[in-house]
Amino acid sequence: MYDLKTWFLLFMIYSFIGWIIEVIDIFITTKKLVNRGFLIGPYCPIYGYGSLFIIYFLSSYTDDLVVLFVMTIVICSILEYGTSYVMEKIFKARWWDYSHNKFNINGRICLGNMLLFGIGGCLILYMANPFITYILSLLPSPLLTTMAITLFIIFLVDNLVSFKVILNFKKVATTIRKDSTEEISKKVKAVLSSSSFLGKRLMNAFPDVKTILKNYNEKRKQKRK
């Protein structure tokens, strides 16, 4: 459907739009501007991946609004649930939790977000993507290539730096000598917030993050015995 550079530019554009949505959502509830997401730059890749999946797999369903709506919910819910699960396994932390929301699945996804996914998917295919691809089609190919390469380098460096910062969360958590998950989470936030600007940014982006170190704490107790 598109060449590689166009796919990547679409990914970055939708990641940026997702970041804007996250910032506005937090601002409405807290009246604070917070740089949301795991990465330093103004983009949330999960929105980019979700949008590309919708465009690639569901473009042929635009004639059936109901099917498109339902399929978008399925794809995006699997993506959000899978991202939460993988991030928890890698970094031993629950970065978001919808347990307090009605109709949630293991606190990783909830009905409210799923319905918004469906609406968002329809808006992407019926409105946003036709407009964005039209604008991109007006730009010369060499410019698109330069933009894609430049953004890719920035994005790659951002991922490497941000991964190291997030990894510090797990490292700090496993060195804190407390038995309560809540106490560990609180202490980790304090340590990372005071350690560096990037650590503070991450904690501001995910103020409700919780360590998932139950098994680790149990093993540590056994060693004490």
MARDORO-761204 format. One record per residue: x, y, z of N, C-alpha, C in turn; residue in one letter. Coordinates in nm, 4 decimals, decimal comma, padded with zeros to 6 digits. Atoms other than C-alpha are relative to their C-alpha. Layout:
REM MARDORO-761204
n_east  n_north  n_up  ca_east  ca_north  ca_up  c_east  c_north  c_up  code
X  Y  Z  X  Y  Z  X  Y  Z  A $
...
//
This chain:
REM MARDORO-761204
n_east  n_north  n_up  ca_east  ca_north  ca_up  c_east  c_north  c_up  code
00,0833  -00,1205  00,0000  00,0000  00,0000  00,0000  00,0866  00,1253  00,0000  M $
-00,0930  -00,1115  -00,0072  00,2781  00,2440  00,0974  00,1417  -00,0539  -00,0022  Y $
-00,1387  00,0436  -00,0107  00,6557  00,2353  00,0751  00,0451  00,0129  00,1451  D $
-00,0479  00,0105  -00,1379  00,8704  00,1900  00,3857  00,0073  00,1363  00,0685  L $
-00,0140  -00,1314  -00,0641  00,9418  00,5583  00,4478  -00,1355  00,0601  00,0342  K $
00,1339  -00,0515  -00,0279  00,5719  00,6448  00,4255  -00,0603  -00,0685  00,1216  T $
00,0479  00,0732  -00,1174  00,4830  00,3715  00,6735  00,0625  00,0561  00,1275  W $
-00,0679  -00,0502  -00,1199  00,7437  00,5032  00,9157  -00,0469  00,1409  00,0347  F $
00,0485  -00,1357  -00,0264  00,6308  00,8637  00,8776  -00,1415  -00,0027  00,0580  L $
00,1342  00,0160  -00,0570  00,2724  00,7560  00,9416  00,0089  -00,0454  00,1454  L $
-00,0210  00,0475  -00,1373  00,3941  00,5700  01,2501  00,0370  00,1161  00,0919  F $
-00,0434  -00,1121  -00,0820  00,5658  00,8831  01,3825  -00,1115  00,1033  00,0168  M $
00,1094  -00,0978  -00,0071  00,2706  01,1083  01,3009  -00,1063  -00,0451  00,0987  I $
00,1030  00,0494  -00,0911  00,0202  00,8867  01,4803  00,0521  -00,0153  00,1422  Y $
-00,0603  00,0047  -00,1332  00,2613  00,8386  01,7705  -00,0032  00,1387  00,0635  S $
00,0048  -00,1378  -00,0494  00,2777  01,2171  01,8014  -00,1431  00,0391  00,0360  F $
00,1404  -00,0292  -00,0300  -00,1006  01,2478  01,7846  -00,0415  -00,0685  00,1301  I $
00,0297  00,0721  -00,1236  -00,1265  00,9829  02,0562  00,0584  00,0697  00,1214  G $
-00,0643  -00,0739  -00,1095  00,1177  01,1798  02,2710  -00,0825  00,1232  00,0359  W $
00,0836  -00,1183  -00,0248  -00,0981  01,4913  02,2312  -00,1259  -00,0387  00,0764  I $
00,1206  00,0480  -00,0681  -00,4064  01,2933  02,3350  00,0291  -00,0299  00,1467  I $
-00,0380  00,0337  -00,1370  -00,2269  01,1628  02,6451  00,0251  00,1256  00,0834  E $
-00,0308  -00,1245  -00,0722  -00,1009  01,5092  02,7433  -00,1279  00,0753  00,0338  V $
00,1267  -00,0691  -00,0237  -00,4473  01,6625  02,7042  -00,0817  -00,0714  00,1068  I $
00,0761  00,0794  -00,0971  -00,6077  01,3787  02,9021  00,0509  00,0254  00,1420  D $
-00,0573  -00,0241  -00,1320  -00,3675  01,4278  03,1936  -00,0233  00,1441  00,0437  I $
00,0194  -00,1406  -00,0346  -00,4009  01,8058  03,1773  -00,1429  00,0257  00,0484  F $
00,1401  -00,0185  -00,0397  -00,7797  01,7831  03,2041  -00,0219  -00,0435  00,1444  I $
00,0214  00,0537  -00,1348  -00,7573  01,5773  03,5242  00,0916  00,0612  00,1055  T $
-00,0970  -00,0499  -00,0994  -00,4478  01,7291  03,6895  00,0349  00,1473  -00,0158  T $
-00,0348  -00,1392  00,0314  -00,4158  02,0743  03,5291  00,1513  00,0197  -00,0098  K $
-00,1452  -00,0070  00,0158  -00,0491  01,9931  03,4674  00,0395  -00,0532  -00,1369  K $
-00,0541  00,0498  00,1257  00,1481  01,9510  03,1467  00,1061  -00,1039  00,0308  L $
-00,0907  00,1114  -00,0286  00,3198  01,6132  03,1625  00,0417  -00,0655  -00,1301  V $
-00,0515  00,0695  00,1181  00,5428  01,4532  02,9005  -00,0292  -00,1484  00,0153  N $
00,0445  00,1378  -00,0177  00,3599  01,1224  02,8751  00,0791  -00,0964  -00,0862  R $
-00,0643  00,1041  00,0786  00,4969  00,7943  02,7467  00,1337  -00,0421  00,0573  G $
-00,1264  00,0542  -00,0465  00,8075  00,5867  02,7990  00,1198  00,0722  -00,0604  F $
-00,1108  -00,0626  00,0707  01,0179  00,7834  02,5538  00,0094  00,1484  00,0325  L $
-00,0262  -00,1392  -00,0328  01,1709  01,1276  02,5940  -00,0721  00,0935  -00,0959  I $
00,0600  -00,0847  00,1023  01,0400  01,2715  02,2691  -00,1509  00,0030  00,0063  G $
00,1460  -00,0154  00,0003  00,6822  01,3820  02,1993  -00,0694  -00,1029  -00,0884  P $
00,0698  00,1057  00,0737  00,5476  01,0485  02,0795  -00,0242  -00,1185  00,0914  Y $
00,0362  00,1226  -00,0727  00,3744  00,7408  02,2203  -00,0135  -00,1111  -00,1036  C $
-00,0027  00,1006  00,1067  00,4667  00,4452  01,9966  -00,1187  -00,0947  -00,0030  P $
00,1112  00,0944  -00,0009  00,1746  00,2297  02,1081  -00,1140  00,0514  -00,0886  I $
00,1006  -00,0589  00,0890  -00,0567  00,4710  01,9242  00,0422  -00,0161  -00,1455  Y $
-00,0502  00,0171  00,1353  00,1656  00,4522  01,6187  -00,0191  -00,1418  -00,0499  G $
00,0173  00,1405  00,0385  00,1661  00,0727  01,6137  -00,1477  -00,0331  -00,0196  Y $
00,1427  00,0275  00,0123  -00,2077  00,0577  01,6741  -00,0585  00,0575  -00,1278  G $
00,0504  -00,0639  00,1216  -00,2758  00,3000  01,3906  00,0445  -00,0743  -00,1248  S $
-00,0493  00,0738  00,1168  -00,0554  00,1090  01,1465  -00,0716  -00,1337  -00,0148  L $
00,0737  00,1266  00,0058  -00,2260  -00,2190  01,2368  -00,1396  00,0227  -00,0576  F $
00,1348  -00,0314  00,0485  -00,5644  -00,0575  01,1753  00,0026  00,0275  -00,1501  I $
-00,0096  -00,0359  00,1418  -00,4564  00,0884  00,8407  00,0299  -00,1230  -00,0854  I $
-00,0445  00,1152  00,0800  -00,2882  -00,2321  00,7225  -00,1058  -00,1102  -00,0062  Y $
00,0898  00,1151  -00,0048  -00,5443  -00,4884  00,8345  -00,1469  00,0343  -00,0249  F $
00,1432  -00,0304  00,0019  -00,8742  -00,2989  00,8316  -00,0440  00,0963  -00,1094  L $
00,0381  -00,0941  00,1057  -00,8664  -00,0653  00,5304  -00,1064  -00,0566  -00,0933  S $
00,0976  00,0629  00,0897  -01,0732  -00,3163  00,3342  -00,1393  -00,0120  00,0629  S $
00,1287  00,0114  -00,0689  -01,3539  -00,2973  00,5942  -00,0710  00,1343  00,0143  Y $
00,0600  -00,1324  -00,0159  -01,4404  00,0704  00,5505  -00,1456  00,0060  -00,0481  T $
00,1391  00,0029  00,0462  -01,7672  -00,0254  00,3811  -00,0952  -00,0524  00,1075  D $
00,0830  00,0552  -00,1076  -01,8893  -00,1894  00,7033  00,0441  00,0624  00,1321  D $
-00,0373  -00,0752  -00,1199  -01,8765  00,0510  00,9991  00,0011  -00,0867  00,1247  L $
00,0102  00,0835  -00,1203  -01,9829  -00,2069  01,2572  00,1191  -00,0951  00,0096  V $
-00,1139  00,0924  00,0012  -01,7196  -00,4621  01,1552  00,1295  00,0751  00,0282  V $
-00,1199  -00,0811  -00,0210  -01,4550  -00,1898  01,1430  00,0134  00,0396  00,1468  L $
00,0009  -00,0408  -00,1404  -01,5513  -00,0671  01,4893  00,0410  -00,1152  00,0905  F $
-00,0285  00,1168  -00,0844  -01,5431  -00,4148  01,6426  00,1424  -00,0496  -00,0203  V $
-00,1343  00,0492  00,0281  -01,2219  -00,5222  01,4705  00,1071  00,0941  00,0555  M $
-00,0932  -00,0955  -00,0589  -01,0480  -00,2025  01,5825  00,0129  -00,0233  00,1492  T $
-00,0019  00,0292  -00,1437  -01,1451  -00,2780  01,9406  00,0842  -00,1233  00,0283  I $
-00,0736  00,1252  -00,0205  -01,0057  -00,6301  01,9105  00,1500  00,0221  -00,0163  V $
-00,1422  -00,0205  00,0288  -00,6733  -00,5256  01,7552  00,0663  00,0872  00,1057  I $
-00,0609  -00,0932  -00,0951  -00,6072  -00,2326  01,9879  -00,0005  -00,0548  00,1424  C $
00,0046  00,0592  -00,1338  -00,7144  -00,4223  02,3002  00,1094  -00,1047  00,0167  S $
-00,1081  00,0991  -00,0035  -00,4767  -00,7075  02,2170  00,1345  00,0705  00,0117  I $
-00,1249  -00,0755  -00,0036  -00,2009  -00,4528  02,1590  00,0245  00,0589  00,1386  L $
-00,0191  -00,0606  -00,1319  -00,2592  -00,2704  02,4881  00,0236  -00,1058  00,1066  E $
-00,0170  00,1076  -00,0991  -00,2953  -00,5914  02,6893  00,1395  -00,0611  -00,0135  Y $
-00,1308  00,0609  00,0226  00,0153  -00,7418  02,5293  00,1136  00,0905  00,0417  G $
-00,1039  -00,0950  -00,0399  00,2203  -00,4263  02,5846  00,0132  00,0049  00,1508  T $
-00,0015  -00,0019  -00,1459  00,1222  -00,4148  02,9511  00,0661  -00,1251  00,0553  S $
-00,0538  00,1274  -00,0479  00,2070  -00,7825  02,9969  00,1511  -00,0086  -00,0215  Y $
-00,1422  00,0093  00,0323  00,5450  -00,7651  02,8223  00,0816  00,0978  00,0840  V $
-00,0716  -00,0994  -00,0799  00,6496  -00,4432  02,9998  00,0098  -00,0437  00,1458  M $
-00,0028  00,0475  -00,1383  00,5584  -00,5990  03,3327  00,1016  -00,1116  00,0172  E $
-00,0940  00,1117  -00,0094  00,7590  -00,9136  03,2635  00,1450  00,0469  -00,0107  K $
-00,1379  -00,0468  00,0212  01,0655  -00,7214  03,1451  00,0484  00,0858  00,1156  I $
-00,0454  -00,0991  -00,0974  01,0760  -00,4402  03,4006  -00,0569  -00,0205  00,1402  F $
00,0576  00,0291  -00,1305  00,8834  -00,5978  03,6900  -00,0790  00,1179  00,0554  K $
00,0806  -00,1141  -00,0427  00,6426  -00,3062  03,7028  -00,1303  00,0052  -00,0785  A $
00,1288  -00,0218  00,0643  00,2766  -00,2385  03,6281  -00,0107  00,1502  -00,0271  R $
-00,0103  -00,1409  00,0356  00,2874  00,0902  03,4376  -00,1347  00,0689  -00,0050  W $
00,1351  -00,0549  -00,0119  -00,0880  00,1420  03,4181  -00,0897  -00,1098  00,0520  W $
00,0871  00,0973  -00,0653  -00,3714  -00,0249  03,6029  -00,1443  00,0508  -00,0035  D $
00,1407  -00,0367  00,0105  -00,7424  -00,0135  03,5224  -00,0866  -00,0822  00,0952  Y $
00,0760  00,0846  -00,0925  -00,8450  -00,2328  03,8151  -00,1158  00,0745  00,0646  S $
00,1057  -00,0796  -00,0619  -01,0529  00,0524  03,9554  -00,1123  00,0323  -00,0981  H $
00,1032  -00,0245  00,1011  -01,2483  00,0774  03,6276  -00,0910  -00,1216  -00,0135  N $
00,0934  00,1106  00,0217  -01,5568  -00,1300  03,5609  00,0330  -00,0722  -00,1305  K $
-00,0157  00,0820  00,1200  -01,5364  -00,4132  03,3086  00,1445  00,0057  -00,0529  F $
-00,1403  00,0061  00,0415  -01,1586  -00,4453  03,3020  00,0466  -00,1447  -00,0041  N $
-00,0586  00,1334  00,0068  -00,9454  -00,7490  03,2197  00,1391  00,0061  00,0621  I $
-00,1267  00,0036  -00,0739  -00,6685  -00,8023  03,4749  00,0617  00,1381  00,0180  N $
-00,0490  -00,1357  -00,0190  -00,6389  -00,4259  03,5056  00,0807  00,0537  -00,1168  G $
-00,0841  -00,0411  00,1138  -00,4621  -00,4101  03,1681  -00,0787  00,0752  -00,1071  R $
00,0868  -00,0709  00,0932  -00,7524  -00,2996  02,9501  -00,1368  00,0139  00,0659  I $
00,1334  -00,0195  -00,0566  -01,1004  -00,1687  03,0267  -00,0978  00,0381  -00,1110  C $
00,1031  -00,0207  00,1014  -01,4289  -00,1253  02,8432  00,0007  00,1429  -00,0536  L $
00,0000  -00,1391  00,0428  -01,4088  00,2538  02,8354  00,1037  00,0271  -00,1076  G $
-00,1072  -00,0181  00,0985  -01,0770  00,2510  02,6523  -00,0273  -00,0775  -00,1279  N $
00,0286  00,0827  00,1178  -01,1910  -00,0269  02,4215  -00,0971  00,0710  -00,0933  M $
00,0961  -00,0735  00,0823  -01,4855  00,1830  02,3026  00,0675  00,1189  -00,0684  L $
-00,0741  -00,1110  00,0600  -01,2528  00,4783  02,2460  00,0897  -00,0497  -00,1133  L $
-00,0802  00,0595  00,1082  -01,0273  00,2487  02,0411  -00,0846  -00,0129  -00,1267  F $
00,0881  00,0193  00,1147  -01,3218  00,1665  01,8172  -00,0301  00,1308  -00,0714  G $
00,0284  -00,1319  00,0589  -01,4097  00,5318  01,7657  00,1241  00,0548  -00,0698  I $
-00,1247  -00,0498  00,0565  -01,0450  00,6214  01,7062  00,0349  -00,0676  -00,1311  G $
-00,0302  00,0738  00,1219  -01,0026  00,3500  01,4464  -00,0842  00,0485  -00,1175  G $
00,0888  -00,0506  00,1062  -01,3020  00,4767  01,2495  00,0445  00,1388  -00,0456  C $
-00,0459  -00,1341  00,0346  -01,1731  00,8336  01,2638  00,1284  -00,0053  -00,0836  L $
-00,1251  00,0140  00,0751  -00,8322  00,7185  01,1371  -00,0280  -00,0350  -00,1461  I $
00,0212  00,0479  00,1365  -00,9638  00,5336  00,8332  -00,0915  00,0906  -00,0821  L $
00,0941  -00,0826  00,0751  -01,2459  00,7717  00,7404  00,0473  00,1444  -00,0172  Y $
-00,0356  -00,1412  00,0033  -01,0808  01,1061  00,8143  00,1508  00,0256  00,0038  M $
-00,1404  -00,0376  -00,0227  -00,7255  01,1242  00,9460  00,0939  -00,0534  -00,1066  A $
-00,0983  00,0571  00,0927  -00,5399  00,8841  00,7196  -00,0140  00,0506  -00,1431  N $
00,0098  -00,0588  00,1342  -00,6837  01,0077  00,3895  00,0619  00,1402  -00,0073  P $
-00,0542  -00,1352  -00,0019  -00,5892  01,3631  00,4883  00,1525  -00,0014  00,0122  F $
-00,1448  00,0049  -00,0228  -00,2397  01,2762  00,6166  00,0734  -00,0533  -00,1222  I $
-00,0666  00,0562  00,1177  -00,1503  01,0597  00,3185  -00,0058  00,0955  -00,1186  T $
00,0096  -00,0998  00,1070  -00,2723  01,3347  00,0849  00,1088  00,1060  00,0175  Y $
-00,1041  -00,0993  -00,0277  -00,0410  01,5865  00,2522  00,1382  -00,0567  -00,0320  I $
-00,1300  00,0626  00,0271  00,2511  01,3422  00,2345  00,0228  -00,0161  -00,1500  L $
-00,0131  00,0193  00,1446  00,1805  01,2810  -00,1336  00,0405  00,1288  -00,0719  S $
-00,0361  -00,1286  00,0593  00,2351  01,6522  -00,2010  00,1485  00,0318  00,0153  L $
-00,1414  -00,0263  -00,0273  00,5906  01,6396  -00,0672  00,0881  -00,0817  -00,0935  L $
-00,0908  00,0745  00,0888  00,8820  01,5379  -00,2926  00,0616  -00,1194  00,0712  P $
-00,0523  00,1237  -00,0569  01,0198  01,1883  -00,2383  00,1324  00,0187  00,0742  S $
-00,1261  -00,0199  -00,0735  01,3741  01,3053  -00,1446  -00,0207  00,0632  00,1372  P $
00,0286  -00,0630  -00,1286  01,2289  01,5242  00,1307  -00,0588  -00,1011  00,0979  L $
00,0587  00,1040  -00,0853  01,0204  01,2359  00,2647  00,1069  -00,0961  00,0499  L $
-00,1092  00,0896  -00,0386  01,3304  01,0147  00,2648  00,0864  00,0630  00,1078  T $
-00,0817  -00,0711  -00,0995  01,5323  01,2753  00,4548  -00,0720  00,0094  00,1335  T $
00,0796  -00,0083  -00,1228  01,2516  01,3233  00,7062  -00,0043  -00,1349  00,0708  M $
00,0110  00,1336  -00,0581  01,2152  00,9488  00,7584  00,1318  -00,0430  00,0643  A $
-00,1309  00,0386  -00,0535  01,5893  00,8888  00,8074  00,0327  00,0787  00,1261  I $
-00,0284  -00,0852  -00,1162  01,6267  01,1841  01,0454  -00,0826  -00,0414  00,1210  T $
00,0881  00,0398  -00,1097  01,3272  01,0833  01,2548  00,0351  -00,1385  00,0526  L $
-00,0361  00,1348  -00,0428  01,4399  00,7207  01,2596  00,1222  00,0030  00,0924  F $
-00,1202  -00,0111  -00,0832  01,7816  00,8157  01,4001  -00,0359  00,0564  00,1377  I $
00,0437  -00,0593  -00,1269  01,6213  01,0373  01,6654  -00,0776  -00,1015  00,0829  I $
00,0840  00,0986  -00,0684  01,3689  00,7658  01,7501  00,0843  -00,1142  00,0563  F $
-00,0864  00,1094  -00,0445  01,6381  00,4964  01,7748  00,0805  00,0403  00,1221  L $
-00,0784  -00,0485  -00,1139  01,8584  00,7027  02,0066  -00,0893  00,0169  00,1222  V $
00,0956  -00,0193  -00,1089  01,5553  00,7920  02,2174  -00,0349  -00,1336  00,0647  D $
00,0325  00,1326  -00,0537  01,4660  00,4234  02,2542  00,1129  -00,0551  00,0851  N $
-00,1157  00,0517  -00,0737  01,8171  00,3315  02,3672  00,0155  00,0702  00,1345  L $
-00,0149  -00,0767  -00,1239  01,8376  00,6114  02,6237  -00,1152  -00,0289  00,0956  V $
00,1184  00,0211  -00,0839  01,4814  00,5621  02,7513  -00,0029  -00,1415  00,0570  S $
-00,0043  00,1380  -00,0489  01,5278  00,1839  02,7776  00,0912  -00,0105  00,1217  F $
-00,0941  00,0013  -00,1123  01,8248  00,2413  03,0066  -00,0626  00,0631  00,1242  K $
00,0657  -00,0665  -00,1121  01,6223  00,4804  03,2229  -00,1062  -00,0905  00,0616  V $
00,1053  00,0893  -00,0496  01,3313  00,2364  03,2496  00,0613  -00,1213  00,0692  I $
-00,0663  00,1156  -00,0607  01,5695  -00,0490  03,3256  00,0477  00,0334  00,1409  L $
-00,0426  -00,0414  -00,1336  01,6933  00,1513  03,6238  -00,1111  -00,0189  00,1023  N $
00,1134  00,0216  -00,0906  01,3438  00,1185  03,7705  00,0094  -00,1382  00,0633  F $
-00,0106  00,1366  -00,0507  01,3873  -00,2577  03,8008  00,1235  -00,0158  00,0886  K $
-00,1241  00,0130  -00,0775  01,7470  -00,2277  03,9243  -00,0143  00,0614  00,1387  K $
00,0190  -00,0660  -00,1290  01,6550  00,0187  04,1972  -00,0964  -00,0789  00,0868  V $
00,1025  00,0731  -00,0746  01,3478  -00,1824  04,2982  00,0563  -00,1257  00,0651  A $
-00,0532  00,1257  -00,0524  01,5456  -00,5039  04,3465  00,1073  00,0204  00,1069  T $
-00,1019  -00,0266  -00,1034  01,7965  -00,3326  04,5773  -00,0591  00,0588  00,1272  T $
00,0634  -00,0609  -00,1165  01,5456  -00,1780  04,8162  -00,0472  -00,1081  00,0960  I $
00,0302  00,1017  -00,0998  01,5093  -00,3769  05,1359  -00,1305  00,0305  00,0729  R $
00,1322  -00,0140  -00,0608  01,1389  -00,3548  05,2020  -00,0871  -00,1143  -00,0506  K $
00,0831  00,1142  00,0350  00,8739  -00,6241  05,2001  -00,1292  00,0398  -00,0717  D $
00,1255  -00,0455  00,0589  00,5725  -00,4186  05,0926  00,0214  00,0534  -00,1413  S $
-00,0079  -00,0491  00,1379  00,5184  -00,3623  04,7206  -00,0243  00,1498  -00,0046  T $
00,0299  -00,1428  -00,0027  00,3693  -00,0210  04,8003  00,1200  00,0795  00,0501  E $
-00,1176  -00,0698  -00,0536  00,6741  00,0756  05,0069  00,1128  00,0035  -00,1023  E $
-00,1044  00,0063  00,1026  00,9101  -00,0388  04,7320  -00,0300  00,0985  -00,1120  I $
00,0385  -00,0902  00,1082  00,7163  00,1505  04,4644  00,0244  00,1452  00,0395  S $
-00,0177  -00,1374  -00,0479  00,7208  00,4693  04,6733  00,1471  00,0367  00,0070  K $
-00,1429  -00,0259  -00,0133  01,0913  00,4393  04,7438  00,0666  00,0104  -00,1371  K $
-00,0576  -00,0027  00,1350  01,1780  00,3656  04,3796  -00,0303  00,1333  -00,0675  V $
00,0380  -00,1284  00,0597  00,9871  00,6736  04,2645  00,0855  00,1130  00,0561  K $
-00,0792  -00,1050  -00,0636  01,1729  00,8873  04,5168  00,1446  -00,0032  -00,0475  A $
-00,1399  00,0141  00,0422  01,5136  00,7493  04,4170  00,0179  00,0462  -00,1437  V $
-00,0126  -00,0361  00,1410  01,4590  00,7839  04,0419  -00,0278  00,1484  -00,0234  L $
00,0333  -00,1411  00,0175  01,3024  01,1285  04,0752  00,1152  00,0910  00,0403  S $
-00,1110  -00,0815  -00,0477  01,6087  01,2548  04,2586  00,1312  -00,0319  -00,0713  S $
-00,1252  00,0437  00,0610  01,8681  01,0699  04,0505  00,0349  00,0750  -00,1269  S $
-00,0265  -00,0678  00,1266  01,8294  01,2458  03,7160  -00,1270  00,0629  -00,0533  S $
00,1145  -00,0642  00,0643  01,6053  01,4625  03,5031  -00,0856  -00,1034  -00,0717  F $
00,0740  00,1007  00,0759  01,5104  01,1620  03,2884  -00,0765  -00,0935  00,0927  L $
00,0703  00,0838  -00,0971  01,4245  00,9532  03,5935  -00,1229  00,0701  00,0550  G $
00,1129  -00,0791  -00,0490  01,2030  01,2320  03,7252  -00,1092  00,0075  -00,1057  K $
00,0975  -00,0078  00,1083  01,0366  01,2638  03,3834  -00,0817  -00,1278  -00,0087  R $
00,0686  00,1285  00,0083  00,9532  00,8926  03,3800  -00,1007  -00,0153  00,1129  L $
00,0905  00,0121  -00,1137  00,8005  00,9052  03,7274  -00,1178  00,0963  -00,0122  M $
00,1101  -00,0931  00,0231  00,5955  01,2115  03,6325  -00,0953  -00,0530  -00,1069  N $
00,0822  00,0556  00,1079  00,4749  01,0328  03,3200  -00,0866  -00,1152  00,0488  A $
00,0738  00,1155  -00,0532  00,3663  00,7261  03,5192  -00,0039  00,0075  00,1528  F $
00,0037  -00,0182  -00,1458  00,2829  00,8464  03,8724  -00,0610  -00,1182  00,0749  P $
00,0667  00,1131  -00,0659  00,0775  00,5321  03,9442  00,0714  -00,1333  -00,0227  D $
-00,0733  00,1227  00,0261  00,3455  00,2818  03,8446  00,0212  -00,0772  00,1294  V $
-00,0192  00,0856  -00,1167  00,3775  -00,0129  04,0820  00,0989  -00,1104  -00,0335  K $
-00,0925  00,1110  00,0205  00,6568  -00,2636  04,1220  -00,0746  -00,1307  00,0168  T $
00,0583  00,1341  -00,0101  00,5636  -00,6270  04,0712  00,1140  -00,0941  00,0389  I $
-00,1169  00,0738  -00,0470  00,8210  -00,7999  04,2874  -00,0370  -00,1045  00,1048  L $
00,0460  00,0965  -00,0999  00,6182  -01,0531  04,4813  00,0917  -00,1204  00,0072  K $
-00,0856  00,1194  00,0003  00,8239  -01,3543  04,3741  00,1398  00,0319  00,0487  N $
-00,1337  -00,0389  -00,0426  01,1487  -01,1679  04,4259  00,0049  00,0173  00,1514  Y $
00,0031  -00,0216  -00,1443  01,0491  -01,0648  04,7779  -00,0115  -00,1310  00,0763  N $
00,0136  00,1301  -00,0658  00,9477  -01,4205  04,8647  00,1334  -00,0739  00,0024  E $
-00,1308  00,0641  00,0045  01,2867  -01,5523  04,7503  00,0964  00,0656  00,0980  K $
-00,0890  -00,0715  -00,0896  01,4613  -01,2824  04,9507  -00,0285  -00,0381  00,1453  R $
00,0374  00,0418  -00,1351  01,2680  -01,3827  05,2634  00,0564  -00,1384  00,0312  K $
-00,0520  00,1353  -00,0185  01,3705  -01,7462  05,2125  00,1497  00,0011  00,0251  Q $
-00,1445  -00,0095  -00,0197  01,7373  -01,6483  05,1921  00,0325  00,0481  00,1411  K $
-00,0218  -00,0494  -00,1362  01,7069  -01,4637  05,5219  -00,0104  -00,1129  00,1022  R $
00,0180  00,1135  -00,0910  01,5891  -01,7856  05,6852  00,1180  -00,0961  -00,0076  K $
//
